[in-house]
């Protein structure tokens, strides 16, 4: 008689932009009309790290497998994988926004996370977007709200920087 396969270990899931990568240097591409999405994404490989997020990723990776879940578009996979490796982040899978998916981040990420959770349990998700955090919590996921990048990304307590909010919620681009 065979024994059932043990359940895989629960994942720690990290967003990238605003959690591990500081996007402040490229937001100016989205503040003009028309927005220069090509330039915004072209600069993603130059993002500095957010030390608090990177340190947390290393700490949690000591006891759990890591998955990166980002609103970046799929065509940025190579740039994103290179960035993660260059900054020596823990090895892990990478789930990205599908080609042409322009839904708000709170909707797209919840769907992607549900797909992941159908195959492997999720221990905690680390994300910086208040709308994503609220949506994931409402769906029953444990979430750590990353607030360490707030000086570059917010206008006040709990308020997302307007340029980034529009990119995530209206444009569905990051």
Number of C-alpha atoms within 10 A of each C-alpha: 3 4 5 6 6 6 9 10 13 16 23 23 29 27 25 24 23 22 26 29 23 20 25 17 14 17 21 14 18 17 15 10 7 8 14 15 13 9 14 16 20 13 15 20 17 15 16 15 19 18 15 14 24 20 13 14 22 15 12 16 18 10 12 16 19 23 22 20 23 23 25 23 20 17 13 16 15 11 16 20 16 13 19 22 12 10 13 11 18 19 15 17 12 18 21 21 24 14 10 10 15 20 18 21 27 20 16 19 22 18 13 17 17 16 11 17 15 9 10 14 15 22 16 16 23 23 26 24 26 17 18 22 22 15 18 22 15 10 11 9 19 16 21 15 16 21 19 16 21 17 12 15 23 17 12 10 9 11 13 19 18 13 16 21 21 17 20 21 18 13 15 22 21 21
